[in-house]
């Protein structure tokens, strides 16, 4: 039932896109999957860029969530709302993997490698887990914000502001944070130790995402239930 609801939401989202939206989507895939890897070369395989790329679905998928939650009211409301969160998340993660696959192929082609060049499997696995958890939180938060916003434009604006605020905070900490803490962080990003960072962070992000998902689901069901007492 959930899979069918997710498929319906993806179809509705795709049909609702304008030509310009699709061109921007395609352009982003080409930019981050072909142009950037070509410019970076083997540096594209570094953990820093893998971590940066997990932010891509966190930027685009919540916009689709806001559109679906504000414009569609599927029945039953509970599973329908969950599908509106998970469908854009799945599309965003799939796009992320497509971009990475293109990037690895471009780097391998440019370097004339005899086989497809990939980062160490530990880095790829744990950055993928981080990406899944971060996208889930971003989509769940976007759905909750949309239900508590007056307009779709307001919801999208607030979601973008929160994303940019978090990004700015991370960049500021990387620039001005304690040298010892930054050194410990860098040390944990090697293939042998990345699990000590990625697993607890992924778990925390997933728990937060689950809380926002449950709060939004409850709010959507309250909207459909109407007042408790009727005259």
C-alpha positions as CSV (number, residue, x, y, z in Angstrom):
1,X,0.0,0.0,0.0
2,X,2.8,2.4,0.9
3,X,4.7,1.6,-2.3
4,X,1.6,2.3,-4.4
5,X,1.0,5.6,-2.6
6,X,4.7,6.6,-3.1
7,X,4.4,5.8,-6.8
8,X,1.2,8.0,-7.1
9,X,3.0,10.9,-5.4
10,X,6.0,10.6,-7.7
11,X,3.8,10.6,-10.7
12,X,1.8,13.6,-9.4
13,X,5.1,15.5,-8.7
14,X,6.5,14.7,-12.1
15,X,3.3,15.8,-13.9
16,X,3.2,19.0,-11.9
17,X,6.7,20.1,-13.0
18,X,7.1,22.7,-15.6
19,X,9.6,22.4,-18.5
20,X,11.9,24.9,-16.7
21,X,11.9,22.8,-13.6
22,X,12.9,19.7,-15.6
23,X,15.6,21.6,-17.4
24,X,17.0,22.8,-14.0
25,X,16.9,19.2,-12.7
26,X,18.7,17.9,-15.7
27,X,21.2,20.7,-15.6
28,X,22.0,20.0,-11.9
29,X,22.7,16.3,-12.8
30,X,25.0,17.3,-15.6
31,X,26.8,20.0,-13.5
32,X,27.4,17.9,-10.5
33,X,27.8,14.5,-12.2
34,X,29.9,15.6,-15.2
35,X,31.3,19.1,-15.1
36,X,32.5,19.2,-11.5
37,X,34.1,15.7,-11.5
38,X,35.8,16.5,-14.8
39,X,37.3,19.6,-13.2
40,X,38.3,17.9,-9.9
41,X,39.8,14.8,-11.4
42,X,40.9,12.3,-8.7
43,X,40.1,14.8,-6.0
44,X,36.4,13.9,-6.6
45,X,37.0,10.6,-4.8
46,X,38.1,12.3,-1.6
47,X,35.8,12.0,1.5
48,X,35.3,15.7,1.6
49,X,33.5,15.8,-1.7
50,X,31.5,12.7,-0.9
51,X,30.3,14.4,2.3
52,X,29.5,17.6,0.4
53,X,27.5,15.7,-2.2
54,X,25.1,14.2,0.4
55,X,23.7,17.7,0.8
56,X,22.4,17.7,-2.8
57,X,19.2,15.7,-2.1
58,X,18.8,17.7,1.1
59,X,18.5,20.8,-1.0
60,X,16.1,19.6,-3.7
61,X,13.9,16.8,-2.2
62,X,12.4,19.0,0.5
63,X,11.1,21.4,-2.2
64,X,9.1,18.5,-3.7
65,X,7.8,17.5,-0.3
66,X,6.5,21.0,0.3
67,X,4.7,21.0,-3.1
68,X,3.1,17.6,-2.5
69,X,2.0,18.2,1.1
70,X,0.5,21.6,0.3
71,X,-1.3,20.6,-2.9
72,X,-2.4,17.0,-2.4
73,X,-4.5,15.4,0.3
74,X,-4.5,11.6,-0.3
75,X,-6.7,9.2,1.6
76,X,-6.1,7.7,4.1
77,X,-4.3,10.8,5.4
78,X,-1.7,9.0,7.6
79,X,-0.1,6.7,5.0
80,X,-0.7,9.3,2.3
81,X,1.4,11.8,4.3
82,X,4.2,9.3,4.9
83,X,4.2,8.6,1.1
84,X,4.6,12.3,0.4
85,X,7.7,12.4,2.6
86,X,9.3,9.1,1.4
87,X,8.6,9.5,-2.3
88,X,10.7,12.7,-2.8
89,X,13.3,11.3,-0.4
90,X,13.6,8.2,-2.6
91,X,13.8,10.3,-5.8
92,X,16.5,12.5,-4.2
93,X,18.6,9.6,-3.0
94,X,18.3,7.9,-6.4
95,X,19.4,11.1,-8.1
96,X,22.3,11.4,-5.7
97,X,23.5,7.9,-6.6
98,X,23.1,8.7,-10.3
99,X,25.2,11.8,-9.9
100,X,27.9,9.8,-8.1
101,X,27.9,7.1,-10.7
102,X,28.3,9.6,-13.4
103,X,31.1,11.3,-11.4
104,X,33.0,8.1,-10.9
105,X,32.7,7.2,-14.5
106,X,33.9,10.7,-15.7
107,X,36.9,10.6,-13.3
108,X,37.8,7.1,-14.5
109,X,37.5,8.1,-18.2
110,X,39.5,11.3,-17.7
111,X,42.2,9.3,-15.8
112,X,42.2,6.6,-18.5
113,X,41.8,4.0,-15.8
114,X,41.4,0.4,-16.9
115,X,38.4,0.0,-14.5
116,X,35.9,2.1,-12.7
117,X,37.6,4.1,-10.0
118,X,35.7,4.1,-6.7
119,X,36.5,5.5,-3.2
120,X,37.2,2.9,-0.4
121,X,34.1,0.9,0.2
122,X,34.0,2.1,3.9
123,X,33.8,5.7,2.8
124,X,31.1,5.0,0.2
125,X,29.0,2.9,2.6
126,X,29.1,5.3,5.5
127,X,28.6,8.5,3.5
128,X,25.6,6.8,1.8
129,X,24.2,6.1,5.3
130,X,24.7,9.7,6.3
131,X,23.0,10.8,3.0
132,X,20.0,8.7,3.7
133,X,19.6,9.9,7.2
134,X,20.2,13.6,6.3
135,X,17.7,13.4,3.4
136,X,15.1,11.7,5.6
137,X,15.4,14.5,8.2
138,X,15.3,17.2,5.6
139,X,12.1,15.8,4.0
140,X,10.4,15.2,7.3
141,X,11.2,18.7,8.5
142,X,10.0,20.2,5.2
143,X,6.6,18.3,5.6
144,X,6.2,19.5,9.1
145,X,7.0,23.1,8.2
146,X,4.6,23.0,5.3
147,X,1.7,21.9,7.5
148,X,2.5,24.8,9.8
149,X,2.9,27.5,7.1
150,X,0.2,29.6,5.5
151,X,1.5,29.3,2.0
152,X,3.6,27.0,-0.1
153,X,6.1,29.9,-0.9
154,X,6.5,30.5,2.8
155,X,7.1,26.8,3.5
156,X,9.8,26.6,0.8
157,X,11.4,29.8,2.0
158,X,11.6,28.5,5.6
159,X,13.0,25.2,4.5
160,X,15.7,26.9,2.4
161,X,16.6,29.2,5.3
162,X,17.0,26.4,7.7
163,X,19.2,24.5,5.3
164,X,21.4,27.5,4.6
165,X,21.6,28.3,8.3
166,X,22.8,24.8,9.1
167,X,25.3,24.9,6.2
168,X,26.6,28.3,7.3
169,X,27.0,27.0,10.9
170,X,29.0,24.0,9.7
171,X,31.2,26.2,7.5
172,X,31.8,28.7,10.3
173,X,32.7,25.9,12.7
174,X,35.2,24.4,10.2
175,X,36.8,27.8,9.9
176,X,36.7,29.1,13.4
177,X,36.3,25.9,15.6
178,X,38.9,24.6,18.0
179,X,41.9,23.1,16.2
180,X,41.8,20.0,18.4
181,X,38.2,19.2,17.6
182,X,38.7,19.7,13.9
183,X,41.8,17.5,14.0
184,X,39.8,14.7,15.7
185,X,37.0,15.1,13.1
186,X,39.5,14.8,10.2
187,X,41.1,11.8,11.8
188,X,37.7,10.1,12.0
189,X,37.1,10.6,8.3
190,X,39.6,8.0,7.2
191,X,38.3,4.6,5.9
192,X,39.2,2.8,9.1
193,X,37.5,5.2,11.6
194,X,34.7,6.8,9.6
195,X,32.2,4.4,11.2
196,X,32.8,6.0,14.6
197,X,31.4,9.2,13.2
198,X,29.0,8.2,10.6
199,X,27.0,5.6,12.5
200,X,26.0,7.7,15.6
201,X,25.4,10.8,13.5
202,X,23.2,8.9,11.1
203,X,21.3,7.4,14.0
204,X,20.7,10.8,15.5
205,X,19.5,12.3,12.2
206,X,17.2,9.3,11.6
207,X,15.6,9.7,15.1
208,X,15.0,13.4,14.6
209,X,13.5,12.6,11.2
210,X,11.2,10.1,12.7
211,X,10.0,12.5,15.3
212,X,9.2,15.2,12.7
213,X,7.6,12.6,10.5
214,X,5.3,11.4,13.3
215,X,4.5,15.0,14.3
216,X,3.5,15.8,10.7
217,X,1.5,12.7,10.3
218,X,-0.4,13.5,13.5
219,X,-1.1,17.0,12.3
220,X,-2.3,15.8,8.9
221,X,-4.7,13.3,10.5
222,X,-6.0,16.0,12.8
223,X,-6.8,18.1,9.8
224,X,-8.9,15.3,8.3
225,X,-10.6,14.3,11.5
226,X,-12.1,17.8,12.1
227,X,-13.6,18.9,15.4
228,X,-14.2,16.2,18.1
229,X,-17.7,17.4,18.9
230,X,-20.1,18.3,16.1
231,X,-23.4,20.1,16.5
